[in-house]
């Protein structure tokens, strides 16, 4: 089974739900679906997967709306800018070298306190850094 199949079926081992695999999953959806559908599938899929491994999606833990939407928009921009319409090992390898995969990338746009707020977890918040 592929990462996407395991993610969708909630059979992906929890230890394989890594930072990198979050990005690969979102990249796949951004290539395969129009952006509104990709966003919906990514958001719903993360929530469902979290619950399937015993997690909760609350104001304090689990799914994070602002982080998800921020990175989905970055990934979609990458897909559009690079005119990517297929998902191959070479394309994924190039994608995984992008600077936005660095865990600190989002801190260029958000302060930690703002990003970790209940409001940002529950609903989209625009960046607070200019």
N, C-alpha and C positions, 0 to 999 in steps of 0.2 A: 504493500500500500504506500501511496505517496504521502508526503506531509499534508497536502491539502485534503486528501481523502481521510486521513487520520484525524485531522482537525475537524472536519465537517461531521465525522461519525463519533467524535469525542472518544477516540481510541488512542490518540497520541499520548504516549507516556508523559507524565507531568514534567519529568526531568528533561524532556526534549522540547518543552515549550520555552525556548530560550529567547533572548533579545533578538538574535539573528533570525530565528524562525518566525517571530512576529513579523519582521520586515519581509521575509520571503513570502509569507502568506499574503500580506497586504499587497505586495508587488504583483503576485499572481492575480489577485482580484482586480487590481487596477488595470492590468493588461486585458483581462478576459471580459470585463463588464463596463458599461457606461458608469461614470463616476458616481451618480446617485445610488445606483444598485450596488456598486462596489462598497461604498460607505456603509450601506445597510447590511450587507453580508458580513463585512468585517466586524462591525459593532455587535450585531446579533450573535455572530459566531464566537467572538471573544467572551461575551456574557454566558452563552451556553456552555462553552468549553470550561470556563472558570467553575461553573456550578457542577459540571460533570466530574471534576476532580476534587470536589468537596469545598471549593471556595465559595465566597459570597460576593455579590456586587452591591456594595453599600456606599454611603457617603464617606466611608473611611478605608475601604479596601476593595480590591477587585477591579473591575472595568473602570477606566478613566477616560471620560468623554473628550476632554481637551487634548490630552496626549494622543489619543487615537485619531481625532480629526486633524490635528496639526501634522502628524506624520503621514497620514493618508494624503493630505494635500501636497506635502513635499514629494512623496512617492509619485503621485499623479503628475506633478510638474516634471519630474524626471522622465516618466514614461512619454509624456507629450514632447518635451524638449529633445529627447533622443529618438523620437519616432519609433518607439518599441511596440511591436504588435505580436511578438511571439515570445515564448518562455522556453529558453534553451539553457543548457548548462553553462555555455559561454556567456550568455546574457546575464544569468544569475551571478556568475563569478565577477563580472564587471560591476554589477549592481552592488555586490557586497563590499566593494572597495570604496564606495562613495563616503565622503566625510560626514554626511548626515546620519550614518549608522553609529557614529560615536555617541555613547550615552550622554555626553555633556553637550551635544549639539543644541538641544532645546533650550539650554540655559542662556544662549545668545539672545533669546526672545522672551523668556519668562524668568522672573525671580523664583527661587525655590519656594518661598512661603506662599506666593500667589498660585503657583502651579499645584502645590500640594493642598490647597484649600478644598473644603467640601464643595464649594461652588464650582471649581474647575473640574473636579472629579465627576460631578453630576450633570453639568451642562457646559457647552462651549464657552470659553472665555478667550477674548482676543489677547495677544501678547501685551505684557505690561512694560516691556523694554523697547526703547526706540532705537 
